[in-house]
Amino acid sequence: ASGKVDVPFRGLYFNDSDVYKWLEAASWSLATDPDPGLERMVESAITEIADAQRPDGYLNTYFTFERAHERWTDFDLHEMYCAGHFIQAAVAHFRAAGTRRLLDVAVRFANHICDLFGPEEQGKQPAIDGHEEIEMALVELFRATGERRYLEQAEFFVDARGHGLLGEPYGRFDPSYSQDHKPFREQDEVVGHAVRALYLYSGAADLHAETGEPDLLEALERLWRNMTTKRMYVSGGLGSRHEGEAFGEDYELPSGRAYAETCAAIASVMWNWRMLMISGDARYADLMEHTLYNAVLPGVSLDGRHYFYQNPLADDGTHRRRSWFGCACCPPNVARLLASLPGYFYGVSDDTMWVHLYAEGSATGNLGDRAVRLAQHTDYPRDGNVEIEVEGGGDFGLMLRVPSWCERGYTVEVNGEAVDSPLSSGSYAEIRRTWRTGDTVRLKLPTPVRFVECHPYVAENTGRVALMRGPLLYCVEQTDQPGLDPRDLVVPVGPEPSVRFEPGLLGGVTALTVRAEVVTPQPAWENRLYRTANAHPDDRRAETVELKAVPYYAWANREPGAMWVWLQSR
């Protein structure tokens, strides 16, 4: 597309977006871990992208040369989606490298889009893209440049949805597939393609953060409640249906057929982070953490070289990660999230430092005219003990999240003395004082194993429990109990499983040992699928065994075998 070689286009029409996601990931990575080789690759990519841009600002390799006359004619072909990922990559590179070289290319493309699309009464084309992404990208470009037209364009794209501009995407799905079934501000159920929906919600959250429009926030809160109380997996995974990569109906959460696309989990992290920035409400940080550990991390193998596109919660041993995909949206999306992850851990507001997530590391925040550095020392989530050293004195507040999974026994100390501050699970503990360099805060979060049950309307999980410890969801793999069929296992709720860190297992994980019974079907069931209830003696054989459970994020990293998250219980 830069005109340097004469070859036909190869790949899918939205493959540009994967290059841009890689470029965003590389930019964030170079900000924290300089690498001359990677930097040369980034600079080479920027040169090619700049050279490929058309004189009017347009940029999309699929619609270059022989397809140039088709551009902006079919809004199911992801032109704005690709543009959005490019703009986000350009803003990331600008913030990480401090140069405008790529940002100026993005500005020209954004101006091209703003000139073409908008209200009909302004002489523009009223159109939206089938795949949301441009909305949050334009808000980020507004933040980077201060140019208000980008914010106004984002608002147009959010508000234009729900007015039939797309018709029927691909001719196979109704408008809800692309969240075009009703105006955004009236929506109250998460529907359609999960990634598209969550990118829209992220963009609308960005818009609210800048405009303060209350009906945007009201819609976002309605959608969040519907998602988290009726349409989300225990892992935080989203999307029940393979057809349309879509949300299902309320309580439609099949385990083995779960779609739960890795990209949808990433989009959920992005949306929850934005809701957290807007509100300071710990429930968004809780879900962000839960999704990171249990819906994003399973999408990558422990060696970082293989990926899941879908993330089921039960498997017969046939679902395995792959090194790449024809539609490779997930791997570079994982890369850009992980590369930008340091920005999700901490926050600053006025005279307060916030700690949203826990891990070994440090961060410096500016409170007025002074810098405050926080250094975390912890083995979280292996245990719940967190120590934070403060560097930089003065009067300011420190907000520490007490996760909702930690229901009792949590404590906070400063320099060995208990903090006299109200503490409650699922909120932030506020410590406001005159700090001195060297002050040490200790947060203790007990991490007992919890038996989790599901809403009774999820019929598949009736009479079943899942295991959690701290923020981590667990599963049972047949590899650890050869010869056992997970369908025959019954776990009594009550006796607390034993906990042991095993450094040689799956790169070092905390495993659980759970007492269970293996209950084999009655011989009378042989060659039968149905029978009259209570018409046969109960001659099942039960054997007590000890099961090993491992963190769900680490499953399918050994030899193939069945896996189960939800276990029969009594």
N, C-alpha and C positions, 0 to 999 in steps of 0.2 A: 504493500500500500504506500510505502514511502517512495516508490518508483525506482528502487535500486536494483531489483531483480524482476524478471518477467515470469511470474508463475501464477497459476489460478488459485483462487481461494480454496482452502481445505478446512474441514471441520464444521461445527455447528454455528448457526447464525449469531449466537451470543458468546462465542469463545473469547471475544475481546475482553469481556468482563473478568475472565479468569487471569488474564495477564495483568489487569489493573489491580485485582486483589493481591496477586503476588507482589506487585510494585508497592502497594500500600504496606504489606507485611515487611518487605525489605526495607522500606523507609523507616518504619518504627524500629526495626531491628538495628539498623545502623545508628540510630539515636542512642542506643544503650550499649551496643557491642560493635565498635568500628571494625570493618573488614574491607581491606582494599580491593580484594577480588569481587566481593558483592557490590561494592560501590561502583566499580567499573561496569558491572552488568547493569546496574540501575541507570548510570549515565548513558550507556549505549541504548537502553530501552527508551529513555527520554528523547534521545536524538531521533530514533525511528518514529516515535509517536508524533513529535513535532513536525517531522518531514511528511508524515502521512496526512496531516490536517489539511482540509480543503481551504481554498482562499476565503470562503464565507464563514469559516469556523467549524464546519461540520467534520466529524471524525467517527468513522465506523468502517472497518475493513471489509465487512460483508457487503456494504452498499457502496463500494468503490469500484471504479472501472465499469464492467459490463452491467452491474446492477445500480449504477448511480441514478438512473431515472426512476428507480423504485423506492428511493428513500422517502421516509415519512408518508408511506401509503398504506402500511399495514401495521397497526399499533400492537399487534400480538407478537411482533418480531423483535421486541426487546431493545429498540434503539435508545430509548430514554433510560432503560435499566442499565445498559452498558455505559451510557453517559454518566449516570449517577455513580457507578463504581469508579469511573475515571476521575470525576471531580473529587471523590473521597480520597483517592490515591494522591491526587495533586495537593489537596489540603494537608494530608499526612506528610508528604515530602516537604512542603513549605514549613510546617511546624517542626519537623525533625531536622532538616538541613538548613533552614533559614534562607533559602534562595527562592526566587519567583520563577525560575526557568520553566518548570512544569505547570505552576499555578497560572501563568499567563496563557498557556495553551488552553487550560480549563476555562479561564475567563472568556476567551474568545468563543469557545463552544457553548458555554452557558449563555452568553449574549445572543448567539445564534438561536438558541432554544427560546429565550425570552422574547426575541423579536418575532418569532413565528407563532407561538402558542399563547392563548389567553382568551379573554371574553370576545365574543363575536362582535359586540358593539365597538370594540377597539380596533376592528379590522383584522383580528387575528383568528387562527384556527382553534376552536375549542376541542381539545383532544387530551387524552390521558394514555399512559402506557399500560399494557396488559400486566406487566410485572413491576410493582412498586419498587422504588429505590431512589429515584430522582428527588423525592421530597426531602429526605434527610440530608442528601448531598447538597442541595441548594441552600438549606439552612446553614450547613457548615461553611459553605462558600461565603454566605453573608457574614458569618462570624469572622472569617479570615480576612475579608476585604472591607467590611463595613458598607457594602453596596446594597441598599435596601431593595432593589428590584429583585434580587434573588430570593429574599424572604417573601415578597409579594407573589413571586412565581410559585414558590412552594405552597403557599396558601391556595392559589388557584388550583393546583393539581390535587390537593387534598379535598377541596370543596367541589371540584368538578366530578369527582367520583360519585356514582349513584344516580346519574342522570342519563344513562343509556348511551354514553359516547362510545362504548366498546361493542355494543351489540352482544353477540354470543361468541366468546373466545373460542377459536379453533373449530367452531360449529359443533362441539361435543358437549360443552358445559354451559350451564346457565350463568347469568352475570355474577352470581355470588362467588364463582370460582376466582374472580379477580376483585372481589369486594365492591362490585359495581351495582349491587342489587338495591341499595338505598343510600341516601346521602350519609357521609361519614358521621356527622354529628348526631344522626338518629340511630346509628347502629348499636345493637345490644347483645349480639351473639358473634363469637369468633367462627367464621365460616370460610369455606373455599380453601384454596392452596395456602398451606400454613406459612410458608416462607413469605409469600407475597403479603399476606395479612399482617404478619409481624413487622415487616419492613414499613408498611403503611402506618402501623401504630407507632413505630419509632419516629417516623417523620412527623406525625401529628403531635407526638410528645415534644419533639424539638420545636415545633411551631408554637405550642402552648408556652414553652419555656421562654420564648422571645416575645410573644404577644400578650400572654396572660389571659387569653380568652377562656372564660369559665366553661362554655359548652364543649370545648375540645377536651378539657380535663374530665368533665362529667361522662363523656362518651368513652374515654380511655379507661376510667374506673369501672364502668359497666362491663366493658369488654374483658378487663382483667379478672373481674369477679366471675364472669361466665367461664372463662378459660380455666381458672384455678379451682373452681368448685365443681365443674361438670365435664371438662374436656381435656384434662391433662393427665398424663401417666404419672405413676408414683416416682418415676425417674426424673420427672420434669420434661420428658419427651412430649412432642406435640405432633399431631397428625395421625389419625386412626386408619385412614384409607389409602391404599396404594393408588386407586383410581383418583386422579387429580391431585395426588400427594396432599390430601386434604384432611381438614377436621371432619369428624363425624357428628352425629347427633349427641345430645346430652347423654353421658354415661356409656357411650359407645367406645370402649377401651379394650379391645381384644389384645391379649398378650403376645401370642405367637404370630399374629398377623399385624402387629403394630408397625406402622411406617416410621414415625418418630425420626424424621430426617435430621441428620446432623446439622444441616444449615438452619433448620427451624429452631433447634436448641441455641445455636449461636445468635440468631435473631432475637430469641427470648432474652438472652443475656443483655443484648443491646437495648431492648425495650425496657427491661427492668432497671437497668442502670439509669436510663433517662427519667423514669418515674421516680427513682430514688433522688436524683438531682433536683427534681421539681419539688418533692415533698419532704425529704428527710425521713421518710417512713421506713422503718427497719424491715417491714414485710417484703419490700422489693429487694433489699439486700439479701434477705434470707433465700428468696427464690433464685436470685442471681447466683449465689453460692451453690445452692442445691443443683441447679441446672449445669453449672460448670463441672462439678464433680461427677454427676450421674447421667447427664445427657450429652455433654460435649466430649468429655474425655473418653467415653467408650467408643467414640467415632475414630479414634486413632490407636494403632497398636502400640505396645510398650516400646518398640524400637523406633517408632515414629515413621515407619515406611509403608504402612498399610492402613486402609481406611474402610470404615462402614459408611454407606450411604443411608441405609435404614438401620434402626436399633431396636429389634424386638426384645421382649421381656421373657420369652420362652423360645427354645430352639431344640431341634432334634439332632443337631450337630452338622447341619448342612450349610448354615449361614456363616460365611467366613469373610474377613476383610480382604480387600483387593488393593493391588499396588496403584491402580489408576482406574478411571472411568471414562467412557465416551463423553458423558456429561459430567465433567470434573469440577462441579461447583463447590463441593465440600472441602477437598484438600486445601486449596488456597484460602478458603474462608476460615478454616481452622488456623492456618498460618497467620492471617491478619489479626484474628482475635488474640492468639497467644502472644504475638509480638506487641500488641497494644495493652496487654493485660495489666501491666503496672499501673496504668491510669485508672483502673477500676478499684484499687485497694484503698485509696485514701481520698479525702475530700477536704476542701477549705471553704468556710463561709464566715465572712466578717472576721470575728475574733475567735474562731473555733476551728480546731483540727478534728477531722472525722476519720475513724478507722472502720472501714466497712468489711474487709476480709482479712484473714490472718494467714501469714506465712513468713518465713525467715526473710528479712530484707529491711530496707530503710527508705524513707522519703523525706523530702524537704518541702515545706509549704511556707508561703509568704503571708504573714499576718500584718497588714499595714506595712510599716517600713522595716520590719524585722523578719528574719528567717528562723523557722523552727524545724528541727530535724527530729524525726521519730525513728528509732531503730528497734525492730521486732526480733525477738529471739524465741523460737517456738518449734515444736515438732508437730504442730497442727497439720492435718487432722488426726495424726496417729494418737495424740492425746490433746487435751483441752487446756493445757497450761501455756499462757502467753505472757511474756515479759516485754515491756516497752520502756526503752531508755529515752529520756528527753534531753535534747541539746538545744539550748537557747532559753533564756529566762524571760519573765514578764507575766502579766496577767492575761490569761486566755483560757478557753475551755477545751476539754478533750472529750470526745464522744466515742465510746467503745460499744460495739454491737454485742448484745447478749442474744444469741440465736434462739429462734423459737423452738428448736429441737432440744435445747437445754432447759428442761422444765423446772428443775430445782437444784439447790446446792451450789449455785454460782456465787463467787465472791470477787470483790475488787479491792486491792490494797495499793496505797501509795507509800513507798519507803517503809513497808512493813506494817502500816496502820490501815485498818479497815476504813473504807470510804463511807462517809455518812451521806449517802445519796440513794434515793429510791431505785431499786433494781427490779426489773420484771422481764420475764422471758419474752423475746420478740420485740425488743425495744433497744434504745441506746442508753447506756449509763453515762451520765454527764458528770464530769469532774471539772470544776471551775476553781482555780486557785492561782496564787502567785508561784510560778514555777521557777526552778533553778536548774541549771545544767547539771546532769547527773541524777536527777530525780528518776525513780524507777516505779513503774506501774506493773502490778501483777494481776492478771485476770485468770481465774480458775473456772473452767467449764467442765463439769463432770460429763463423762461420755459412756453411760451405761448402754447396753444393747436394748433396743426397743422392738417389740412386736407391733407391727403396723397393720391395721385392717382397713378395708376399703368400704366406700359407701355401698349399702346393700343393693342399690339399683344397678351396680356393675355386676351383672349376673355371673359372669365368668369367674369372679373373685369371691363369690359367696363361700363362706367357710374356709377361707384361706388367709394367711398372714405373710407379710414380707418382713425382712430383718433389716434394721438400720442401727448404725452406731455413729454418734456424732452426725456430721452431714452426709455420711456415706451410706448408700444403698448396697445391700449384699445379695449374692445369688449362690445357688448350689450348682456345681458343675459335675457331670458324671465322671470326669477325669479323676476327681478326688474320692469317688466312691464307686469303683468299677463293679459292674454287675448289677447295680441298682437302677431301677426305673424310677425317675422322679415322680411319676404318677402314683407310685405306691407309697410314697412317704407321707407320714402324718406327724406333725410337730405339735407337742403339747405346749400351750402357752402358760408360762409360769416360771419354770426353772430357767434361771438366767444362763445363757450360753457362756462358756469360758472364752477368754480373749487371750491371744498370744501373737506377738510379732514374730514373723518368720522371715528372716533376712534372705533366705535362699529361695523363697517362693515368689514368683512373678515380680522379680526385681525388688522384693522386700515389701510385704504387705502384712497388715494385721488381720489374721484369720480368726474366725469364730468356730467353736466346736459346739454343735447343737445336738441335744438328745432327741431322737425321733424313733418312730416305729415304722417298720416296713410291713404294710398290710397288703398281702396278695389277694387278688380277687378269688371269690369262691369258685370251686370247680364247676358248680352248676351254671356258671356264666359261659362256659365253653360253648362255642357255636351259637351264642345268643347275643342280641343287641338290646332287646327289651324283655321284660317279664312282669308278672303281677307282683306288686310290692308286698312284702311280708309273707310271701307264700313259700319261702324256703328257709331252712334253718341257717343261722349265721355261723358258717364253718370256716370263716376266714382265719388265716394263720398270721399272727403278729410276732415280729421279732424286733427287739430293741437294738438300735445301732447309734453310733455317733457320726454325725454329718459334719463335714468341713464346709464352711461358707467363706467365700472370698469377695472382695469388693467388686461390684458389678462393672466398674470401669475397666477392670482387668480381665474380663471373661474373653474366651476365644483366642487366647495367646499361647495355648498349648495344643496338644493333639485334639482333633475334633471329637465332640461328644455333646450329649444333651445338656441344656442349661435351663434353670427354672428360677424365677424370682418369687412368684407366689406359690406358697406351699400349703397343702391341706393342713388344717389345724383342728385341735379339740381343746 
